[in-house]
Amino acid sequence: MKIMVGGTFDPLHDGHRLLIRRAFDLATPEGTVIIGLTSDSFANRKSHPIHSYADRYRDLVSFIRSLEPETTWEIEELHDQYGSTLDADFDALVVSEETFPVGKNINQKRRERGKPCVEIHMIRCVLAEDGRWISSTRIWRGEIDTHGRLIQQQPQKEESSDDMRRDVG
């Protein structure tokens, strides 16, 4: 099977790792996995900082190699949410709960172009220790690490009204 999956993958967290592993599991050693990685210009729409494409590419390659896949794979640069999914011949798309609507939209656009729909395999989002989704945004905010472990925040010292009066006076 030829499987496609895509994302910004920054930072590469356990949810991303599950998504990519699922793509390789579905492809089997005889198949192919195409991983779409967002370009710098497309990734910069995010609400938090993004590492460069080169850094994200390097981290993604390192993770994939650690899986020691027998499956053929390649990384393609994404300049929009569709990449080559609208015209390419492939069998299935792996998405998360969060990106499932994009998968449905891809099939709708494929249909409009006279292309066959592809299977959509949705994985559940991986939960952090607090029961909320692991997300890049939460990692960038310093709430959790890439494995969903809570990061202890230093309590901020609250100013008393006496401190404020001294600052004003």
Secondary structure, 3 states (H helix, E strand, C coil): CEEEEEECCCCCCHHHHHHHHHHHHHHCCCCEEEEEEECHHHHCCCCCCCCCHHHHHHHHHHHHHHHCCCCEEEEEEECCCCCCCCCCCCCEEEEECCCHHHHHHHHHHHHHCCCCCCEEEEECCCECCCCCECCHHHHHCCCECCCCCECCCCCCCCCCHHHHHHHHC
